[in-house]
Amino acid sequence: MVQRIGLGLYGNQKNDLSVNCKMENSFEAFSDFFEQGHNPMFIIDLKSYKFLNVNQQFVKNHSRFERLLPLFEKNFKEIELKNGIQLEQDGIEFLFNPVFQNDDKVLIQILELKPYLNSINTTSASHLFEESTINKLLLNKLPSGIVHTNKKFESLWFNDKFHLLFGREIEDNFNFIDAIYVKNISQFWNKIEKLNEEGGQVSFSFVIHNVKNSSEIFINATAFFVGEHHQLEEGYIFILEDKTENLNYSEEITKQNLALNQINHELDKFLYSVSHNIRGPIASLEGLMKVIEISDIHTVNELKHHLRLNLRLLNSFVNDISNVATNIHTHVNFEKVNLRNVIEQMLFFVENIYDINPKISTEIPVDYTVKTDANRLGIIIKCLLKNSFQYRDKRKEDFELKLKVTQNEDFHLIEVIDNGIGISDKVKPFIFDMFYRGTELSNGNGMGLYNSREILKKLGGTMNIESKEREWTKVKIYLPVNI
């Protein structure tokens, strides 16, 4: 029979002092739990089967289970200890529960089970999870939410993480099922029915509305059926894992992949269009050079105009590509810019190219300023003016151009209005697409409006175009006031 050394004596024998000292060191982390715990506990040596130390509750209450100790000693030798040993005395069940093992020493906790089962439905009953302080501490530190419910899904016990997931005070008889949102409710009930019939575990997903954060929490849950053979009231244990961050991360990755695919598509289109737009003027130049080689002086002089035109187109295209790259990679330099001066400079530049003098109406104060990037704004204004000149209606007696600006508390509205050929309804959806040419009159490269809108995005603004075919076109530029 195992010698019970120091039952209530705390190792008074001299030959146990060194053993006790070693055990105090080995179980230093559990000293408070061991000495001040509410349940009887003792430490036993797996080799000698000796009781090495006991706590105060063991000393005070050992008479209640004293007749069980020889039976425990017998069972302890014959069966594996890790699941505990359940014994009965005077109609009361006791569980000799191993809560910690270090090398060949085991800390045993004695739990009284029968009173718990008889009083589980009373308000004063404590839950089995709380009867062991170590159990309660460990379960409250887990990253998963845990709740034990009865068969009506009313909560009997839950850990701290479960409380945090819901973000509110949880009242008595809190109904777990009523507080979650299951997408496929019929599938959920089928799984619960399977759990009742076959036991084991089932998994499912649902959403919790966190009241404190006003957010949706996405949960993966595992459910187990439990009963009296687990020393718990019949019902379920649900383990809840918060997958919100993983889901958001997955959605973000999906969005980034879609965006990357779009960028790759645009890049392929860009490279193809660049090569196509450069190849045309170069081929024309090569053809002109061959003609020049076999022509007389008079013919050469006539071909100079075509040479200049092709070189101008090629240079314009290179400038537009350069503007795209500059807009992407160059830092925006915000400063106070005189809007009237920028528009007049760009108007002078465009008038010299086309050698046309339109009827211009300007409603922009001489000292009107906007906080923006002067170079970028100049590129936008020049593009819009070139379009007005290029697509003027030659059938009309006068080419009219109106420039104006207004302001509210949010933005400056710059308008460029002309009486040109307008834009047809079938063309309007595509006017901001890269390399798109909407009319046979276009001799550009289809980069202008695309580039202008991309530059505006960098400036924090946007652009809108209204038009009536064969009558007028109005371009609206919105630049933020506060930036």
C-alpha positions in Angstrom: 0.0 0.0 0.0 1.2 3.5 -0.8 2.6 5.3 2.3 0.7 8.5 2.9 3.4 10.7 4.4 2.3 13.8 6.0 -1.5 13.7 5.6 -2.2 16.9 7.5 1.4 16.9 8.8 3.1 18.8 5.9 6.1 16.5 5.8 7.1 16.6 9.5 9.5 13.6 9.0 13.1 14.8 8.5 13.7 12.4 5.6 11.0 14.3 3.6 12.3 17.8 4.0 14.6 17.6 1.0 11.9 16.1 -1.2 9.5 18.8 -0.1 12.1 21.5 -1.0 12.5 20.0 -4.4 8.8 19.9 -5.0 8.4 23.5 -3.9 10.9 24.4 -6.6 9.3 22.2 -9.2 5.8 23.5 -8.6 6.8 27.1 -7.8 4.5 28.4 -10.6 1.5 26.7 -8.9 2.3 27.6 -5.3 -0.7 30.0 -4.9 -3.0 27.7 -6.8 -1.8 24.7 -4.7 -1.9 26.3 -1.3 -5.0 28.6 -1.7 -7.1 26.5 -4.0 -10.7 25.7 -3.0 -10.3 22.0 -3.8 -8.2 19.3 -2.0 -4.9 18.7 -3.7 -1.9 16.5 -3.2 1.4 15.8 -5.0 2.4 12.2 -5.6 5.6 10.5 -6.8 5.0 8.2 -9.8 7.9 6.0 -8.9 7.5 5.5 -5.2 3.7 6.1 -5.1 4.3 8.3 -2.1 2.3 11.4 -1.3 4.9 14.2 -1.2 2.7 17.1 -0.1 -0.9 18.1 0.4 -2.7 21.5 0.6 -4.8 22.9 3.4 -8.1 21.8 1.8 -6.9 18.3 1.7 -6.1 18.4 5.5 -9.5 19.9 6.3 -11.6 17.6 4.2 -9.7 14.3 3.9 -12.1 12.5 6.2 -14.8 12.9 3.5 -12.8 10.8 1.0 -10.5 9.0 3.4 -11.9 5.5 2.5 -11.3 6.2 -1.2 -7.6 6.8 -0.8 -6.6 3.0 -0.7 -8.9 2.4 -3.7 -7.2 5.4 -5.5 -3.8 3.9 -4.7 -4.8 0.6 -6.2 -6.4 2.1 -9.4 -3.5 4.5 -9.7 -1.1 1.6 -10.2 -3.3 -0.3 -12.6 -4.6 2.3 -15.0 -3.4 5.4 -16.9 -3.8 8.5 -14.9 -4.2 11.2 -17.5 -8.0 11.0 -17.7 -8.4 10.9 -14.0 -10.0 8.3 -11.7 -13.6 8.6 -10.7 -14.7 7.0 -7.4 -17.8 6.9 -5.2 -18.2 7.1 -1.4 -21.5 7.4 0.4 -23.4 8.3 -2.7 -21.0 11.1 -3.6 -18.7 10.9 -6.6 -15.2 12.2 -6.5 -12.8 12.8 -9.4 -9.1 12.4 -8.8 -8.1 14.8 -11.5 -4.5 15.2 -12.7 -3.9 18.9 -13.4 -0.2 19.1 -13.8 2.7 16.7 -14.3 6.4 17.5 -14.1 8.9 14.6 -14.8 7.8 11.9 -12.3 5.6 14.1 -10.1 1.9 14.7 -10.5 -0.4 17.3 -8.9 -3.8 15.7 -8.2 -7.0 17.7 -7.6 -10.0 16.1 -5.9 -13.3 17.3 -7.3 -16.7 16.5 -5.8 -19.0 15.7 -8.7 -22.4 14.6 -7.3 -23.4 17.9 -5.6 -22.7 19.7 -8.9 -25.0 17.4 -10.9 -27.8 17.5 -8.4 -27.8 21.3 -8.2 -26.9 22.3 -11.8 -30.1 24.1 -12.4 -30.0 26.2 -9.2 -28.7 29.8 -9.4 -26.1 29.2 -6.7 -24.5 26.2 -8.6 -20.9 26.7 -9.8 -19.8 25.4 -13.1 -17.3 22.5 -13.4 -15.1 24.8 -15.4 -14.9 27.2 -12.4 -14.4 24.5 -9.7 -10.8 24.4 -10.8 -9.1 27.8 -10.6 -6.4 26.5 -13.1 -9.1 25.4 -15.6 -10.8 28.8 -15.4 -7.6 30.7 -15.9 -6.5 28.7 -18.8 -9.9 28.8 -20.6 -10.0 32.5 -20.2 -6.6 32.9 -21.8 -7.5 30.9 -24.9 -7.8 32.9 -28.2 -11.1 31.0 -29.0 -14.5 31.8 -27.5 -16.0 28.9 -25.5 -19.6 28.6 -24.3 -21.4 25.7 -22.6 -25.2 25.7 -23.2 -28.0 23.5 -22.2 -30.1 21.7 -24.9 -32.2 24.9 -25.3 -28.9 26.7 -26.2 -29.1 28.8 -23.0 -25.6 29.7 -21.8 -24.4 27.9 -18.6 -20.8 29.1 -18.7 -18.6 31.0 -21.1 -15.0 32.3 -21.1 -13.8 35.9 -21.5 -13.1 35.7 -25.3 -16.7 34.7 -25.9 -17.8 37.8 -24.0 -15.5 40.0 -26.0 -16.8 38.6 -29.3 -20.3 39.8 -28.5 -19.2 43.1 -27.1 -22.0 43.5 -24.6 -23.1 42.4 -21.2 -24.5 38.8 -21.4 -27.6 38.3 -19.3 -28.7 35.1 -17.5 -30.1 32.4 -19.8 -28.5 34.1 -22.8 -29.6 32.2 -25.8 -26.6 31.5 -28.0 -28.6 30.6 -31.2 -30.7 33.7 -31.0 -27.6 35.9 -31.0 -25.9 34.5 -34.1 -26.7 34.8 -37.8 -26.3 31.5 -39.7 -26.5 31.8 -43.5 -28.0 28.3 -44.1 -30.1 27.7 -41.1 -31.6 24.4 -42.4 -28.1 23.0 -42.9 -27.2 24.2 -39.4 -30.1 22.3 -37.8 -29.2 19.2 -39.8 -25.8 19.3 -38.2 -27.2 19.8 -34.7 -29.5 16.8 -35.3 -26.5 14.7 -36.4 -24.7 15.8 -33.3 -27.5 14.6 -31.1 -27.8 11.3 -32.8 -24.1 10.4 -33.5 -22.1 12.6 -31.1 -18.6 13.6 -32.1 -18.3 17.1 -33.5 -19.7 19.3 -36.3 -18.4 22.5 -37.8 -20.3 25.5 -39.2 -19.9 29.3 -39.8 -21.9 32.3 -38.7 -21.8 36.0 -38.1 -21.9 37.9 -34.7 -22.9 41.6 -34.5 -20.4 43.1 -32.0 -22.5 45.8 -30.2 -19.5 47.6 -28.8 -17.6 48.0 -32.1 -20.7 48.1 -34.3 -19.0 45.5 -36.5 -19.6 42.1 -38.0 -17.5 39.2 -36.6 -17.1 36.2 -38.9 -16.9 33.0 -36.9 -15.9 29.4 -37.6 -17.4 27.2 -34.9 -17.0 23.6 -33.7 -19.8 22.1 -31.6 -19.6 19.1 -29.2 -22.4 17.3 -27.5 -21.8 16.9 -23.7 -23.8 15.1 -20.9 -23.5 13.7 -17.4 -20.7 11.4 -18.4 -18.7 14.5 -18.9 -19.8 15.8 -15.4 -21.7 18.5 -17.2 -25.3 19.2 -17.8 -26.6 17.8 -21.0 -26.1 20.3 -23.8 -23.4 21.6 -26.1 -20.0 23.1 -26.0 -19.3 25.6 -28.8 -15.7 26.7 -29.7 -15.6 29.9 -31.6 -12.7 31.1 -33.8 -12.7 34.7 -35.1 -11.9 34.6 -38.8 -12.8 38.2 -39.5 -9.2 39.3 -40.1 -8.4 36.3 -42.3 -11.5 37.0 -44.3 -10.7 40.7 -44.7 -7.1 39.8 -45.6 -8.4 37.2 -48.2 -10.7 39.8 -49.7 -7.9 42.4 -49.8 -5.7 39.9 -51.6 -8.5 39.2 -54.1 -8.9 42.9 -54.8 -5.2 43.4 -55.2 -5.0 40.4 -57.6 -7.9 41.9 -59.7 -6.2 45.3 -59.7 -2.9 43.7 -60.7 -4.6 41.8 -63.5 -6.2 45.1 -64.7 -2.8 46.8 -64.6 -1.2 44.0 -66.6 -4.0 44.3 -69.2 -3.6 48.0 -69.4 0.2 47.6 -69.7 -0.2 45.1 -72.6 -2.6 47.5 -74.3 -0.3 50.4 -73.7 2.8 48.7 -75.1 0.9 47.5 -78.2 -0.6 51.0 -78.8 2.7 52.8 -78.3 4.4 50.6 -80.8 1.5 51.0 -83.2 1.5 54.8 -82.8 5.2 55.2 -83.2 5.4 52.7 -86.2 2.9 54.8 -88.3 4.9 58.1 -88.3 8.2 56.3 -88.7 6.9 54.3 -91.7 5.7 57.5 -93.2 9.0 59.2 -92.7 10.8 56.2 -94.3 8.5 56.4 -97.3 9.0 60.1 -97.7 12.8 59.7 -97.5 12.7 57.1 -100.3 10.6 59.4 -102.4 13.0 62.3 -101.8 15.9 60.2 -102.9 14.4 59.8 -106.4 12.7 63.3 -106.7 13.8 66.6 -108.1 14.2 69.8 -106.0 10.7 71.0 -106.7 9.1 67.8 -105.4 11.4 67.7 -102.4 10.2 71.2 -101.4 6.6 70.0 -101.6 7.3 67.0 -99.4 8.8 69.1 -96.6 5.3 69.9 -95.3 4.6 66.1 -94.9 7.9 65.6 -93.2 7.2 68.3 -90.7 3.7 66.9 -90.0 5.0 63.4 -89.3 7.8 64.7 -87.1 5.3 66.9 -85.3 3.0 63.9 -84.7 5.9 61.7 -83.5 7.1 64.5 -81.2 3.7 65.1 -79.8 3.2 61.4 -79.1 6.6 61.2 -77.3 5.6 64.3 -75.2 2.3 62.6 -74.2 4.1 59.4 -73.2 6.6 61.5 -71.2 3.7 63.3 -69.5 2.1 60.0 -68.4 5.4 58.9 -66.9 6.0 62.2 -65.2 2.5 62.2 -63.7 3.0 58.7 -62.3 6.5 59.2 -60.8 6.9 62.9 -60.1 5.9 64.4 -56.8 3.0 66.9 -57.0 4.2 70.5 -56.2 1.2 72.3 -54.8 1.5 76.1 -54.9 -0.7 79.2 -55.5 -1.2 79.5 -59.2 -2.7 82.4 -61.1 -5.4 80.6 -63.2 -5.9 83.5 -65.7 -2.1 83.5 -66.5 -2.0 79.7 -67.1 -5.0 79.8 -69.4 -3.7 82.8 -71.4 -0.2 81.1 -71.8 -1.8 77.9 -73.1 -4.2 79.8 -75.4 -1.3 81.7 -77.0 0.5 78.4 -77.5 -2.4 76.7 -79.2 -3.4 79.7 -81.3 0.1 79.7 -82.8 -0.2 76.0 -83.8 -3.5 76.3 -85.6 -3.1 79.9 -86.7 -6.8 80.6 -85.8 -8.3 83.5 -83.8 -11.5 82.3 -82.1 -14.1 84.6 -80.5 -13.0 84.2 -76.9 -15.2 85.1 -73.8 -13.3 85.0 -70.5 -15.0 85.1 -67.1 -11.9 84.6 -64.9 -10.8 87.4 -62.6 -7.2 88.7 -63.3 -6.0 87.8 -59.8 -7.9 84.5 -59.4 -5.6 81.8 -57.8 -5.9 78.1 -57.1 -3.6 75.9 -55.1 -2.4 73.2 -57.4 0.6 72.1 -59.5 1.1 74.7 -62.3 2.8 72.3 -64.8 0.1 69.7 -64.5 -2.7 72.2 -64.7 -1.0 73.6 -67.8 -0.9 70.2 -69.5 -4.7 69.8 -68.8 -5.7 73.2 -70.1 -3.5 72.9 -73.2 -5.1 69.5 -74.1 -8.6 70.8 -73.7 -7.9 73.9 -75.8 -6.2 71.8 -78.6 -9.4 69.6 -78.7 -11.6 72.7 -79.0 -9.4 74.0 -81.9 -9.1 70.6 -83.5 -12.8 69.8 -83.5 -14.2 73.2 -84.3 -17.2 73.2 -86.7 -15.9 74.7 -89.9 -19.4 75.1 -91.2 -20.2 77.7 -88.6 -19.3 81.3 -89.3 -17.5 81.9 -86.0 -15.5 79.6 -83.8 -16.5 80.6 -80.3 -14.7 79.7 -77.1 -15.8 80.5 -73.5 -13.6 80.2 -70.4 -15.0 80.7 -66.9 -14.4 79.8 -63.3 -16.7 79.6 -60.3 -16.1 78.5 -56.7 -18.0 77.0 -53.8 -16.7 75.9 -50.4 -15.5 72.6 -51.7 -14.0 73.1 -55.2 -13.1 75.5 -58.1 -15.1 74.8 -61.2 -13.2 75.6 -64.4 -15.3 75.4 -67.6 -14.0 75.3 -71.2 -17.0 75.7 -73.6 -16.9 75.7 -77.4 -19.4 75.6 -80.3 -17.6 72.8 -82.2 -18.8 69.6 -83.7 -19.7 68.1 -80.3 -19.5 64.4 -79.3 -21.9 61.8 -80.4 -23.7 59.7 -77.8 -22.1 56.4 -79.1 -18.6 58.0 -78.6 -19.1 59.5 -75.1 -18.6 56.3 -73.0 -15.1 55.9 -74.5 -13.6 59.4 -74.6 -11.4 58.8 -71.6 -10.0 55.5 -72.8 -6.3 55.4 -73.6 -5.6 55.7 -77.4 -9.3 56.1 -78.3 -10.1 58.3 -81.3 -13.7 59.1 -81.6 -13.8 60.8 -85.1 -12.2 60.6 -88.5 -11.1 64.2 -87.9 -8.7 63.1 -85.2 -5.0 63.2 -86.1 -3.8 62.8 -82.5 -2.8 59.7 -80.6 -5.8 59.3 -78.3 -3.8 60.1 -75.2 -5.1 63.6 -74.4 -8.2 63.1 -72.3 -7.0 60.0 -70.7 -3.8 61.7 -69.6 -5.7 64.8 -68.5 -8.0 62.8 -66.2 -5.1 60.8 -64.7 -3.3 64.1 -63.9 -6.5 65.5 -62.3 -6.6 62.5 -60.0 -3.1 63.4 -58.8 -4.3 66.9 -58.1 -7.3 65.6 -56.1 -9.8 66.7 -58.8 -12.0 65.2 -61.5 -13.4 66.0 -64.9 -16.8 65.8 -66.6 -17.7 66.4 -70.2 -21.1 67.4 -71.5 -21.9 67.8 -75.2 -24.6 68.0 -77.9 -23.5 66.7 -81.3 -23.1 69.4 -83.9 -23.8 72.2 -81.4 -21.4 72.5 -78.4 -19.1 70.8 -75.9 -18.6 71.8 -72.2 -15.7 70.5 -70.2 -15.9 70.9 -66.4 -12.7 70.6 -64.3 -13.2 70.3 -60.5 -10.2 71.2 -58.4 -10.4 71.0 -54.6 -10.3 74.3 -52.6 -8.7 72.9 -49.5 -5.7 70.7 -50.2 
